[in-house]
Amino acid sequence: LNGFINHYPDFILYTKRGKVILLETKGDHLDGTDSEQKVSLGTTWAQLAGDQFYYFMIFDKSPVKGAYALAEGKELLRKL
């Protein structure tokens, strides 16, 4: 994702229902200063890309603003 920062999510997932999910995973020790910027860029991309596109940043337990904890992220993915 190129925007106000360059961001290369860890995974691109394709669901059987035709949805595209960009997924960034982080250990709790990796909550770098750019994580909130990456969440903002990814969320903006998903909103502009359309209904079939999603972006999630998932931390093990302690997410930054706009990201998800692992258990919550797994549930979101399961619903898609």
C-alpha positions as CSV (number, residue, x, y, z in Angstrom):
1,L,0.0,0.0,0.0
2,N,1.5,3.3,-1.0
3,G,0.2,6.4,0.6
4,F,1.6,8.8,3.2
5,I,3.8,5.9,4.1
6,N,4.7,2.7,2.2
7,H,3.3,-0.4,3.8
8,Y,3.7,-4.1,2.8
9,P,1.2,-6.2,4.7
10,D,2.3,-9.7,5.7
11,F,-0.5,-11.7,4.0
12,I,-3.1,-11.4,1.2
13,L,-6.0,-13.7,1.8
14,Y,-8.7,-14.6,-0.7
15,T,-11.9,-16.1,0.6
16,K,-14.2,-18.5,-1.2
17,R,-16.8,-15.7,-1.3
18,G,-14.4,-13.5,-3.3
19,K,-13.3,-11.2,-0.6
20,V,-9.7,-9.9,-0.4
21,I,-8.1,-9.4,3.0
22,L,-4.8,-7.7,3.6
23,L,-3.5,-8.9,6.9
24,E,-0.6,-7.4,9.0
25,T,0.4,-9.5,12.0
26,K,2.4,-8.1,15.0
27,G,3.7,-9.5,18.2
28,D,3.0,-7.3,21.2
29,H,6.7,-6.4,21.3
30,L,6.4,-4.9,17.7
31,D,4.1,-2.0,18.3
32,G,6.4,0.4,16.4
33,T,5.6,4.0,16.1
34,D,4.3,3.5,12.5
35,S,1.7,0.9,13.5
36,E,-1.1,3.4,13.9
37,Q,-0.2,5.0,10.6
38,K,-0.3,1.6,8.9
39,V,-3.7,0.9,10.3
40,S,-4.9,4.2,9.1
41,L,-3.5,3.7,5.6
42,G,-4.9,0.1,5.4
43,T,-8.3,1.1,6.6
44,T,-8.5,4.0,4.1
45,W,-7.5,1.7,1.3
46,A,-10.2,-0.9,2.3
47,Q,-12.9,1.8,2.4
48,L,-11.9,3.2,-1.0
49,A,-11.4,-0.2,-2.6
50,G,-15.0,-1.4,-2.1
51,D,-17.1,-3.9,-0.2
52,Q,-15.0,-7.0,-1.1
53,F,-11.8,-5.6,0.4
54,Y,-10.6,-5.6,4.0
55,Y,-7.5,-4.7,6.0
56,F,-6.7,-6.0,9.5
57,M,-3.8,-5.5,11.8
58,I,-3.7,-8.1,14.4
59,F,-1.6,-8.1,17.6
60,D,-1.2,-11.1,20.0
61,K,-2.9,-9.4,22.9
62,S,-2.4,-5.7,23.1
63,P,-3.3,-3.9,19.9
64,V,-2.7,-0.3,19.0
65,K,-5.6,2.0,18.2
66,G,-7.5,0.6,15.2
67,A,-6.0,-2.8,15.3
68,Y,-7.3,-6.0,16.9
69,A,-6.2,-8.6,19.5
70,L,-5.7,-12.1,18.1
71,A,-9.0,-13.6,19.5
72,E,-11.0,-10.7,18.0
73,G,-9.2,-10.8,14.7
74,K,-9.8,-14.6,14.3
75,E,-13.5,-14.0,14.9
76,L,-13.6,-11.2,12.3
77,L,-11.9,-13.4,9.7
78,R,-14.2,-16.3,10.5
79,K,-17.2,-14.2,9.7
80,L,-15.9,-13.3,6.3
